[in-house]
Amino acid sequence: MVINLDYMSEHIKKVYSFYSWIYDAFFGKIFEHGRYSAFRMMNVKPGETILEVGVGTGLSLPLYPKDTRVVGIDISREMLDKAEMKKHYYHLSNVNLYTMDASSMSFEYGAFDKVIASHVITVVPDPLRTLKEIKRVCKRDGEIFILNYTGCNNKFISRCEEFISPFRDKVGLGKHIDLDELLREVHLSILSEQRVNLWGMCRLIKCKNTLIPA
Ligand SMILES: C[S@@+](CC[C@H](N)C(=O)[O-])C[C@H]1O[C@@H](n2cnc3c(N)ncnc32)[C@H](O)[C@@H]1O
C-alpha cells in the first residue's frame, strides 16, 4: 500500500486548524493527570534544553521552570497560535515555538537534553520516521518521553479499537500502533513506564537515547 505522506500531513493540518478552537476545553482536563505525571517524570533541571514535539496549544508550557530552554514545534500553525498566546500570557521568555514537521526537523544532531512527544506518535503520518528524528535531535544519553493512548488491555475492546482505527486516524485522533515494536525498530528501550489519565488509559514511557543513529 502506498501512503501519501504529504496528503496526510495536509489533512492533519486542516483537522487541527479546526481542533485548535476546542482543544483546551475538550482535552485540557481529560489529559491533565498525564501532563503533570510526564512533567514529574521528566525531572527537568536548571539549564536543560527541552523539545516538545507536537506541542499543540502548549498546555504544558507553563509547567517548565524559567531557567530551562523549551522549544515547541507543531505542524499546525493554528495550534501554535494558541501556544503563542500562552507564552505571552504566562511571560514564558524561555519558550520558542516553530512550525515544523516532526518527521523532518531542522535541528542539529543532539540539540536537546530531553524530548517529549505527548499524544503525538499515534497522530503523525509516519511514526517510525518521527521517532528516528526524535532520536537524532536528542543528545546521546539524553531522555525521550512518550505519552500516548496506546490501546486497552482488554482483548475485545482492543479488537474494536483496531477496527475503528482508520476512522480515528481520519479525524486526527490517532491510529492503532504497536508502540513496543516501533521502539524496538529504533533501538529505544524503556527505562520506566506508568499508566496515566482516567482508567490508566495512556502509557507514559521514559527511554534513554543510548544507541545513535536509529
Ligand atoms: C493530540 S495533539 C497533542 C498536543 C499536545 N502535545 C498535548 O499533549 O496536548 C497532536 C498534535 O500533534 C501535531 N502534529 C501532528 N502531526 C505532526 C507532525 N508531523 N509534526 C509536528 N506536529 C504534528 C498536531 O498538529 C497536534 O497539535
Ligand as a Chemical Component Dictionary entry (heavy atoms), coordinates in Angstrom:
data_LIG
# 
_chem_comp.id                   LIG 
_chem_comp.type                 NON-POLYMER 
_chem_comp.pdbx_formal_charge   0 
_chem_comp.three_letter_code    LIG 
# 
loop_
_chem_comp_atom.comp_id 
_chem_comp_atom.atom_id 
_chem_comp_atom.alt_atom_id 
_chem_comp_atom.type_symbol 
_chem_comp_atom.charge 
_chem_comp_atom.model_Cartn_x 
_chem_comp_atom.model_Cartn_y 
_chem_comp_atom.model_Cartn_z 
_chem_comp_atom.pdbx_ordinal 
LIG C1  C1  C 0  -3.367 15.346 20.094 1  
LIG S1  S1  S 1  -2.433 16.803 19.790 2  
LIG C2  C2  C 0  -1.325 16.814 21.183 3  
LIG C3  C3  C 0  -0.919 18.211 21.569 4  
LIG C4  C4  C 0  -0.060 18.306 22.840 5  
LIG N1  N1  N 0  1.201  17.603 22.692 6  
LIG C5  C5  C 0  -0.817 17.779 24.032 7  
LIG O1  O1  O 0  -0.379 16.794 24.646 8  
LIG O2  O2  O -1 -1.844 18.373 24.378 9  
LIG C6  C6  C 0  -1.390 16.277 18.470 10 
LIG C7  C7  C 0  -0.540 17.423 17.927 11 
LIG O3  O3  O 0  0.424  16.864 17.006 12 
LIG C8  C8  C 0  0.552  17.769 15.924 13 
LIG N2  N2  N 0  1.132  17.059 14.774 14 
LIG C9  C9  C 0  0.558  16.115 14.007 15 
LIG N3  N3  N 0  1.399  15.700 13.056 16 
LIG C10 C10 C 0  2.543  16.401 13.221 17 
LIG C11 C11 C 0  3.790  16.424 12.553 18 
LIG N4  N4  N 0  4.055  15.624 11.516 19 
LIG N5  N5  N 0  4.738  17.274 13.001 20 
LIG C12 C12 C 0  4.510  18.080 14.065 21 
LIG N6  N6  N 0  3.347  18.106 14.742 22 
LIG C13 C13 C 0  2.365  17.277 14.333 23 
LIG C14 C14 C 0  -0.858 18.271 15.701 24 
LIG O4  O4  O 0  -0.897 19.448 14.934 25 
LIG C15 C15 C 0  -1.345 18.462 17.138 26 
LIG O5  O5  O 0  -1.079 19.740 17.605 27 
# 
loop_
_chem_comp_bond.comp_id 
_chem_comp_bond.atom_id_1 
_chem_comp_bond.atom_id_2 
_chem_comp_bond.value_order 
_chem_comp_bond.pdbx_ordinal 
LIG C1  S1  SING 1  
LIG S1  C2  SING 2  
LIG S1  C6  SING 3  
LIG C2  C3  SING 4  
LIG C3  C4  SING 5  
LIG C4  N1  SING 6  
LIG C4  C5  SING 7  
LIG C5  O1  DOUB 8  
LIG C5  O2  SING 9  
LIG C6  C7  SING 10 
LIG C7  O3  SING 11 
LIG C7  C15 SING 12 
LIG O3  C8  SING 13 
LIG C8  N2  SING 14 
LIG C8  C14 SING 15 
LIG N2  C9  SING 16 
LIG N2  C13 SING 17 
LIG C9  N3  DOUB 18 
LIG N3  C10 SING 19 
LIG C10 C11 SING 20 
LIG C10 C13 DOUB 21 
LIG C11 N4  SING 22 
LIG C11 N5  DOUB 23 
LIG N5  C12 SING 24 
LIG C12 N6  DOUB 25 
LIG N6  C13 SING 26 
LIG C14 O4  SING 27 
LIG C14 C15 SING 28 
LIG C15 O5  SING 29 
# 
